[in-house]
């Protein structure tokens, strides 16, 4: 394993890894924000989820 670090500079490898993971996290968050179910900024998701839960409760009661 130590021979791998002879091929790559550890500082550059860790910086590249951090940049890649940060970009991936931002990309995943934007995907979630574009969906109706997981958009936590608009607040509409909470109302929609609450409505679906109340419909399920009504269905169970019948």
PDB file as gemmi writes it, atoms N, CA and C in Angstrom:
CRYST1    1.000    1.000    1.000  90.00  90.00  90.00 P 1                      
ATOM      1  N   UNK A   1       0.823  -1.196   0.000  1.00  0.00           N  
ATOM      2  CA  UNK A   1       0.000   0.000   0.000  1.00  0.00           C  
ATOM      3  C   UNK A   1       0.869   1.263   0.000  1.00  0.00           C  
ATOM      4  N   UNK A   2       1.997   1.190   0.659  1.00  0.00           N  
ATOM      5  CA  UNK A   2       2.841   2.382   0.743  1.00  0.00           C  
ATOM      6  C   UNK A   2       3.423   2.752  -0.612  1.00  0.00           C  
ATOM      7  N   UNK A   3       3.477   1.803  -1.533  1.00  0.00           N  
ATOM      8  CA  UNK A   3       4.016   2.109  -2.868  1.00  0.00           C  
ATOM      9  C   UNK A   3       3.053   2.949  -3.702  1.00  0.00           C  
ATOM     10  N   UNK A   4       1.771   2.879  -3.349  1.00  0.00           N  
ATOM     11  CA  UNK A   4       0.792   3.716  -4.045  1.00  0.00           C  
ATOM     12  C   UNK A   4       1.111   5.186  -3.805  1.00  0.00           C  
ATOM     13  N   UNK A   5       1.496   5.516  -2.566  1.00  0.00           N  
ATOM     14  CA  UNK A   5       1.788   6.910  -2.246  1.00  0.00           C  
ATOM     15  C   UNK A   5       3.097   7.384  -2.864  1.00  0.00           C  
ATOM     16  N   UNK A   6       3.887   6.467  -3.404  1.00  0.00           N  
ATOM     17  CA  UNK A   6       5.057   6.882  -4.167  1.00  0.00           C  
ATOM     18  C   UNK A   6       4.649   7.362  -5.559  1.00  0.00           C  
ATOM     19  N   UNK A   7       3.499   6.881  -6.034  1.00  0.00           N  
ATOM     20  CA  UNK A   7       2.991   7.314  -7.344  1.00  0.00           C  
ATOM     21  C   UNK A   7       2.225   8.626  -7.255  1.00  0.00           C  
ATOM     22  N   UNK A   8       1.509   8.810  -6.141  1.00  0.00           N  
ATOM     23  CA  UNK A   8       0.661   9.993  -5.987  1.00  0.00           C  
ATOM     24  C   UNK A   8       1.157  10.844  -4.835  1.00  0.00           C  
ATOM     25  N   UNK A   9       1.029  12.150  -4.993  1.00  0.00           N  
ATOM     26  CA  UNK A   9       1.319  13.066  -3.893  1.00  0.00           C  
ATOM     27  C   UNK A   9       0.144  13.021  -2.922  1.00  0.00           C  
ATOM     28  N   UNK A  10       0.365  12.697  -1.663  1.00  0.00           N  
ATOM     29  CA  UNK A  10      -0.755  12.559  -0.723  1.00  0.00           C  
ATOM     30  C   UNK A  10      -1.586  13.830  -0.569  1.00  0.00           C  
ATOM     31  N   UNK A  11      -0.948  14.980  -0.574  1.00  0.00           N  
ATOM     32  CA  UNK A  11      -1.707  16.231  -0.433  1.00  0.00           C  
ATOM     33  C   UNK A  11      -2.641  16.434  -1.603  1.00  0.00           C  
ATOM     34  N   UNK A  12      -2.152  16.210  -2.813  1.00  0.00           N  
ATOM     35  CA  UNK A  12      -3.013  16.368  -3.986  1.00  0.00           C  
ATOM     36  C   UNK A  12      -4.125  15.334  -4.011  1.00  0.00           C  
ATOM     37  N   UNK A  13      -3.818  14.106  -3.603  1.00  0.00           N  
ATOM     38  CA  UNK A  13      -4.832  13.047  -3.600  1.00  0.00           C  
ATOM     39  C   UNK A  13      -5.944  13.364  -2.609  1.00  0.00           C  
ATOM     40  N   UNK A  14      -5.586  13.814  -1.405  1.00  0.00           N  
ATOM     41  CA  UNK A  14      -6.599  14.127  -0.402  1.00  0.00           C  
ATOM     42  C   UNK A  14      -7.406  15.366  -0.776  1.00  0.00           C  
ATOM     43  N   UNK A  15      -6.768  16.343  -1.371  1.00  0.00           N  
ATOM     44  CA  UNK A  15      -7.504  17.527  -1.825  1.00  0.00           C  
ATOM     45  C   UNK A  15      -8.460  17.150  -2.950  1.00  0.00           C  
ATOM     46  N   UNK A  16      -8.012  16.330  -3.879  1.00  0.00           N  
ATOM     47  CA  UNK A  16      -8.886  15.885  -4.966  1.00  0.00           C  
ATOM     48  C   UNK A  16     -10.053  15.071  -4.421  1.00  0.00           C  
ATOM     49  N   UNK A  17      -9.794  14.223  -3.436  1.00  0.00           N  
ATOM     50  CA  UNK A  17     -10.857  13.430  -2.827  1.00  0.00           C  
ATOM     51  C   UNK A  17     -11.866  14.330  -2.119  1.00  0.00           C  
ATOM     52  N   UNK A  18     -11.385  15.328  -1.391  1.00  0.00           N  
ATOM     53  CA  UNK A  18     -12.283  16.244  -0.685  1.00  0.00           C  
ATOM     54  C   UNK A  18     -13.127  17.048  -1.665  1.00  0.00           C  
ATOM     55  N   UNK A  19     -12.526  17.518  -2.741  1.00  0.00           N  
ATOM     56  CA  UNK A  19     -13.272  18.275  -3.750  1.00  0.00           C  
ATOM     57  C   UNK A  19     -14.321  17.388  -4.414  1.00  0.00           C  
ATOM     58  N   UNK A  20     -13.957  16.153  -4.722  1.00  0.00           N  
ATOM     59  CA  UNK A  20     -14.909  15.228  -5.326  1.00  0.00           C  
ATOM     60  C   UNK A  20     -16.077  14.937  -4.393  1.00  0.00           C  
ATOM     61  N   UNK A  21     -15.799  14.670  -3.116  1.00  0.00           N  
ATOM     62  CA  UNK A  21     -16.874  14.360  -2.177  1.00  0.00           C  
ATOM     63  C   UNK A  21     -17.773  15.569  -1.928  1.00  0.00           C  
ATOM     64  N   UNK A  22     -17.195  16.756  -1.868  1.00  0.00           N  
ATOM     65  CA  UNK A  22     -18.002  17.963  -1.693  1.00  0.00           C  
ATOM     66  C   UNK A  22     -18.904  18.180  -2.897  1.00  0.00           C  
ATOM     67  N   UNK A  23     -18.363  17.996  -4.094  1.00  0.00           N  
ATOM     68  CA  UNK A  23     -19.163  18.150  -5.313  1.00  0.00           C  
ATOM     69  C   UNK A  23     -20.279  17.112  -5.362  1.00  0.00           C  
ATOM     70  N   UNK A  24     -19.981  15.895  -4.975  1.00  0.00           N  
ATOM     71  CA  UNK A  24     -21.001  14.851  -4.947  1.00  0.00           C  
ATOM     72  C   UNK A  24     -22.099  15.177  -3.941  1.00  0.00           C  
ATOM     73  N   UNK A  25     -21.729  15.683  -2.765  1.00  0.00           N  
ATOM     74  CA  UNK A  25     -22.725  16.052  -1.751  1.00  0.00           C  
ATOM     75  C   UNK A  25     -23.622  17.178  -2.242  1.00  0.00           C  
ATOM     76  N   UNK A  26     -23.028  18.189  -2.860  1.00  0.00           N  
ATOM     77  CA  UNK A  26     -23.837  19.300  -3.398  1.00  0.00           C  
ATOM     78  C   UNK A  26     -24.784  18.799  -4.489  1.00  0.00           C  
ATOM     79  N   UNK A  27     -24.283  17.938  -5.351  1.00  0.00           N  
ATOM     80  CA  UNK A  27     -25.098  17.377  -6.429  1.00  0.00           C  
ATOM     81  C   UNK A  27     -26.281  16.586  -5.864  1.00  0.00           C  
ATOM     82  N   UNK A  28     -26.042  15.767  -4.852  1.00  0.00           N  
ATOM     83  CA  UNK A  28     -27.125  14.985  -4.247  1.00  0.00           C  
ATOM     84  C   UNK A  28     -28.143  15.903  -3.574  1.00  0.00           C  
ATOM     85  N   UNK A  29     -27.677  16.947  -2.893  1.00  0.00           N  
ATOM     86  CA  UNK A  29     -28.612  17.869  -2.253  1.00  0.00           C  
ATOM     87  C   UNK A  29     -29.464  18.607  -3.283  1.00  0.00           C  
ATOM     88  N   UNK A  30     -28.881  18.996  -4.407  1.00  0.00           N  
ATOM     89  CA  UNK A  30     -29.679  19.658  -5.441  1.00  0.00           C  
ATOM     90  C   UNK A  30     -30.703  18.704  -6.055  1.00  0.00           C  
ATOM     91  N   UNK A  31     -30.351  17.451  -6.192  1.00  0.00           N  
ATOM     92  CA  UNK A  31     -31.320  16.468  -6.688  1.00  0.00           C  
ATOM     93  C   UNK A  31     -32.480  16.344  -5.704  1.00  0.00           C  
ATOM     94  N   UNK A  32     -32.175  16.290  -4.412  1.00  0.00           N  
ATOM     95  CA  UNK A  32     -33.235  16.182  -3.416  1.00  0.00           C  
ATOM     96  C   UNK A  32     -34.091  17.444  -3.377  1.00  0.00           C  
ATOM     97  N   UNK A  33     -33.466  18.598  -3.535  1.00  0.00           N  
ATOM     98  CA  UNK A  33     -34.247  19.841  -3.536  1.00  0.00           C  
ATOM     99  C   UNK A  33     -35.151  19.958  -4.753  1.00  0.00           C  
ATOM    100  N   UNK A  34     -34.809  19.299  -5.840  1.00  0.00           N  
ATOM    101  CA  UNK A  34     -35.646  19.384  -7.034  1.00  0.00           C  
ATOM    102  C   UNK A  34     -36.842  18.450  -6.960  1.00  0.00           C  
ATOM    103  N   UNK A  35     -36.871  17.535  -5.992  1.00  0.00           N  
ATOM    104  CA  UNK A  35     -38.011  16.638  -5.863  1.00  0.00           C  
ATOM    105  C   UNK A  35     -39.066  17.271  -4.963  1.00  0.00           C  
ATOM    106  N   UNK A  36     -40.302  16.860  -5.135  1.00  0.00           N  
ATOM    107  CA  UNK A  36     -41.388  17.392  -4.311  1.00  0.00           C  
ATOM    108  C   UNK A  36     -41.372  16.811  -2.903  1.00  0.00           C  
ATOM    109  N   UNK A  37     -40.967  15.579  -2.788  1.00  0.00           N  
ATOM    110  CA  UNK A  37     -41.034  14.904  -1.491  1.00  0.00           C  
ATOM    111  C   UNK A  37     -39.950  15.377  -0.519  1.00  0.00           C  
ATOM    112  N   UNK A  38     -38.762  15.651  -1.005  1.00  0.00           N  
ATOM    113  CA  UNK A  38     -37.640  15.956  -0.124  1.00  0.00           C  
ATOM    114  C   UNK A  38     -37.190  17.412  -0.186  1.00  0.00           C  
ATOM    115  N   UNK A  39     -38.019  18.296  -0.675  1.00  0.00           N  
ATOM    116  CA  UNK A  39     -37.668  19.716  -0.724  1.00  0.00           C  
ATOM    117  C   UNK A  39     -37.972  20.340   0.630  1.00  0.00           C  
ATOM    118  N   UNK A  40     -36.940  20.549   1.438  1.00  0.00           N  
ATOM    119  CA  UNK A  40     -37.137  21.060   2.788  1.00  0.00           C  
ATOM    120  C   UNK A  40     -37.160  22.575   2.840  1.00  0.00           C  
ATOM    121  N   UNK A  41     -36.882  23.251   1.734  1.00  0.00           N  
ATOM    122  CA  UNK A  41     -36.866  24.712   1.738  1.00  0.00           C  
ATOM    123  C   UNK A  41     -38.263  25.283   1.539  1.00  0.00           C  
ATOM    124  N   UNK A  42     -39.032  24.735   0.608  1.00  0.00           N  
ATOM    125  CA  UNK A  42     -40.371  25.255   0.338  1.00  0.00           C  
ATOM    126  C   UNK A  42     -41.334  25.001   1.483  1.00  0.00           C  
ATOM    127  N   UNK A  43     -41.180  23.918   2.184  1.00  0.00           N  
ATOM    128  CA  UNK A  43     -42.093  23.604   3.267  1.00  0.00           C  
ATOM    129  C   UNK A  43     -43.341  22.896   2.785  1.00  0.00           C  
ATOM    130  N   UNK A  44     -43.501  22.782   1.487  1.00  0.00           N  
ATOM    131  CA  UNK A  44     -44.676  22.107   0.941  1.00  0.00           C  
ATOM    132  C   UNK A  44     -44.600  20.606   1.162  1.00  0.00           C  
ATOM    133  N   UNK A  45     -43.412  20.094   1.326  1.00  0.00           N  
ATOM    134  CA  UNK A  45     -43.255  18.651   1.513  1.00  0.00           C  
ATOM    135  C   UNK A  45     -43.866  18.224   2.835  1.00  0.00           C  
ATOM    136  N   UNK A  46     -43.744  19.047   3.859  1.00  0.00           N  
ATOM    137  CA  UNK A  46     -44.326  18.697   5.152  1.00  0.00           C  
ATOM    138  C   UNK A  46     -45.837  18.621   5.083  1.00  0.00           C  
ATOM    139  N   UNK A  47     -46.463  19.550   4.370  1.00  0.00           N  
ATOM    140  CA  UNK A  47     -47.911  19.537   4.236  1.00  0.00           C  
ATOM    141  C   UNK A  47     -48.365  18.339   3.410  1.00  0.00           C  
ATOM    142  N   UNK A  48     -47.628  18.029   2.362  1.00  0.00           N  
ATOM    143  CA  UNK A  48     -47.975  16.881   1.529  1.00  0.00           C  
ATOM    144  C   UNK A  48     -47.809  15.575   2.277  1.00  0.00           C  
ATOM    145  N   UNK A  49     -46.750  15.473   3.054  1.00  0.00           N  
ATOM    146  CA  UNK A  49     -46.527  14.262   3.837  1.00  0.00           C  
ATOM    147  C   UNK A  49     -47.581  14.137   4.926  1.00  0.00           C  
ATOM    148  N   UNK A  50     -47.951  15.255   5.530  1.00  0.00           N  
ATOM    149  CA  UNK A  50     -48.967  15.228   6.575  1.00  0.00           C  
ATOM    150  C   UNK A  50     -50.313  14.817   5.998  1.00  0.00           C  
ATOM    151  N   UNK A  51     -50.637  15.288   4.784  1.00  0.00           N  
ATOM    152  CA  UNK A  51     -51.893  14.918   4.149  1.00  0.00           C  
ATOM    153  C   UNK A  51     -51.924  13.434   3.821  1.00  0.00           C  
ATOM    154  N   UNK A  52     -50.822  12.894   3.343  1.00  0.00           N  
ATOM    155  CA  UNK A  52     -50.794  11.475   3.013  1.00  0.00           C  
ATOM    156  C   UNK A  52     -50.885  10.614   4.262  1.00  0.00           C  
ATOM    157  N   UNK A  53     -50.289  11.075   5.370  1.00  0.00           N  
ATOM    158  CA  UNK A  53     -50.385  10.324   6.623  1.00  0.00           C  
ATOM    159  C   UNK A  53     -51.823  10.328   7.128  1.00  0.00           C  
ATOM    160  N   UNK A  54     -52.496  11.494   7.048  1.00  0.00           N  
ATOM    161  CA  UNK A  54     -53.885  11.550   7.516  1.00  0.00           C  
ATOM    162  C   UNK A  54     -54.789  10.700   6.639  1.00  0.00           C  
ATOM    163  N   UNK A  55     -54.517  10.605   5.340  1.00  0.00           N  
ATOM    164  CA  UNK A  55     -55.304   9.736   4.466  1.00  0.00           C  
ATOM    165  C   UNK A  55     -55.094   8.282   4.836  1.00  0.00           C  
ATOM    166  N   UNK A  56     -53.871   7.904   5.176  1.00  0.00           N  
ATOM    167  CA  UNK A  56     -53.597   6.525   5.574  1.00  0.00           C  
ATOM    168  C   UNK A  56     -54.294   6.194   6.881  1.00  0.00           C  
ATOM    169  N   UNK A  57     -54.330   7.135   7.805  1.00  0.00           N  
ATOM    170  CA  UNK A  57     -55.006   6.912   9.084  1.00  0.00           C  
ATOM    171  C   UNK A  57     -56.496   6.736   8.849  1.00  0.00           C  
ATOM    172  N   UNK A  58     -57.085   7.564   7.992  1.00  0.00           N  
ATOM    173  CA  UNK A  58     -58.518   7.434   7.685  1.00  0.00           C  
ATOM    174  C   UNK A  58     -58.819   6.107   7.032  1.00  0.00           C  
ATOM    175  N   UNK A  59     -57.920   5.635   6.165  1.00  0.00           N  
ATOM    176  CA  UNK A  59     -58.105   4.357   5.485  1.00  0.00           C  
ATOM    177  C   UNK A  59     -58.059   3.219   6.502  1.00  0.00           C  
ATOM    178  N   UNK A  60     -57.168   3.315   7.464  1.00  0.00           N  
ATOM    179  CA  UNK A  60     -57.046   2.265   8.484  1.00  0.00           C  
ATOM    180  C   UNK A  60     -58.274   2.241   9.381  1.00  0.00           C  
ATOM    181  N   UNK A  61     -58.820   3.399   9.690  1.00  0.00           N  
ATOM    182  CA  UNK A  61     -60.001   3.468  10.570  1.00  0.00           C  
ATOM    183  C   UNK A  61     -61.232   2.866   9.909  1.00  0.00           C  
ATOM    184  N   UNK A  62     -61.325   2.958   8.583  1.00  0.00           N  
ATOM    185  CA  UNK A  62     -62.494   2.410   7.893  1.00  0.00           C  
ATOM    186  C   UNK A  62     -62.334   0.933   7.829  1.00  0.00           C  
TER     187      UNK A  62                                                      
END                                                                             
